[in-house]
Amino acid sequence: MKVLLACCLIYTNPVEFLDYADKLVNNYELRIKLGHAAKFYVECSHSSEYEAKTLQKIYETILEKSPSKY
């Protein structure tokens, strides 16, 4: 069985998926913990600042690979 990561349950087969689903259905505290972790992940990984930095890196990479006009 895989481990509980920051924001998601990782499974490798349908039996593990059902095991995790059962754990979530029967464990209120685990559902809350997983929900908070997922919210934190989304706030950190999909914030406007993060998206802006990612776009800037993409643009810089494109510019570095482009032939200079000067």
N, C-alpha and C positions, 0 to 999 in steps of 0.2 A: 504494500500500500504506500502511496506517495504521501508527502507531508503537506500540511496546511501552510500555504505561503501567505505573504502579506495580504493579498486581496482575493485570492482564489483557491479553490480546491483543485489539485492536480490529480488526475486519475489516468490509468492506462488501459482500462477495459470496462465493459458495462457493469460487471459485478462490483468493482470499486466505486463506480458512479452511484450505483444503488446504495452502497454502504454509506457513502458521504451524504446522499440525499436523506437517508434514514436518520443519520446523526443530526443533520440540520433540523429535520422535522421534530425530533425529540429533544433538542437542546437549545433552549431559548438563549442562554448566554453565548453559545457559539454563533447563533444567528446574528446577535447584536455585535459581537466582536468582528465577525466577517463583514458585516455591513459598514462598520466604522473604518475598517481597513480598506474596503473598496472605495469609500468616499475619500479617504486620505490619498489613495493612489490616483484617483481621477483628478483631485485638486492639484496634486503635484505634477502629474504627467500630462495634463491637458489644460493647464492654466494658460492665460493669454501670454504671460511672460515666457513660458516654456515653448509655446507654439512660435512666438516671435523669434526666439533664439534658434529654433530648428530651421525656420525659413531663412534666417540670415545665413546660417551655415550652408544651406543648399545653394543660395545665391552666390556666396563666396566661392564655393566649389565650382559652380558653373563659370564664374568669371575667371577663375584660375586656369580652367581648361580651355577657355576661349582664346583664339588668336588675338593678339593685341592689335588695335588699329593705329597705334602711335609708333 
